[in-house]
Amino acid sequence: MKNLVNERATRVGLCFGLLAVGVLGWGTFKGAEGEGSFHAAPLAPREAFAAQAPDGAKIYSTLCASCHQAQGTGVHGMFPPLAESEWVTGDEARLIRVILHGLTGEIQVKGETYNGTMAPFGGALKDAEVAAVATYIRRNWGNKAPAITTATVARERRATASRNKPWTAKELNTTTDAPATRAPARPSTRP
Ligand code: HEC
């Protein structure tokens, strides 16, 4: 009797174990499929998660490269470069705001003046996707700026929720007030 109970417990345990492996395997397969790659062996849970994280390179080539070009060089006089751009490697809140809501009017990039309009991408991209593409452009073509987290994008989206048109450079260079990225204003020493 005791043996039978034990045996049953083992069998039940085994069934649940197999079920878990099956579910995990399917999730991994779907994730890998979504990324357009193929993994023959089931992945460990950590890798399975990585396979589902948004791919900054893919978002860039799909949504941004048509204007800013595959190597981030831009197009002279029309689309500003992202390689070596202070807009990309500088203040993270400002960069996130450009991607979320767009940018219009005169701007300076690498000593050149541009005067166009970039459409907003905040509606098309989730926070994690904005973070992935922002991190991608901060880390390529010689750019070496720290990664941008999903939490920072979420914070900027909340802080600018009422924004419904592209920014101007003037607005962004004077109103980027994200507490985590800006030093507090120095108190005036004038009387
Ligand atoms: C249809 C063309 C177009 C697309 C697509 C586009 N941009 Fe832009 N982008 C522009 C233009 C034009 C400007 C300059 C706007 C101005 O002159 O005020 C700009 C400016 C920028 C800037 C600030 C200036 C600089 O060169 O650093 C960043 C950063 C940027 N874009 C990132 C992106 C990212 C990331 C994507 C994809 C999610 C993207 N852009 C998609 C046209 C585009």
Boltz pocket constraint, residues with backbone or C-beta under 6 A from the ligand:
constraints:
  - pocket:
      binder: B
      contacts: [[A, 59], [A, 60], [A, 63], [A, 64], [A, 65], [A, 66], [A, 67], [A, 68], [A, 78], [A, 79], [A, 80], [A, 81], [A, 82], [A, 85], [A, 86], [A, 87], [A, 88], [A, 95], [A, 98], [A, 99], [A, 103], [A, 104], [A, 105], [A, 106], [A, 107], [A, 109], [A, 114], [A, 115], [A, 116], [A, 117], [A, 118], [A, 119], [A, 121], [A, 133], [A, 134], [A, 137], [A, 167]]
      max_distance: 6.0
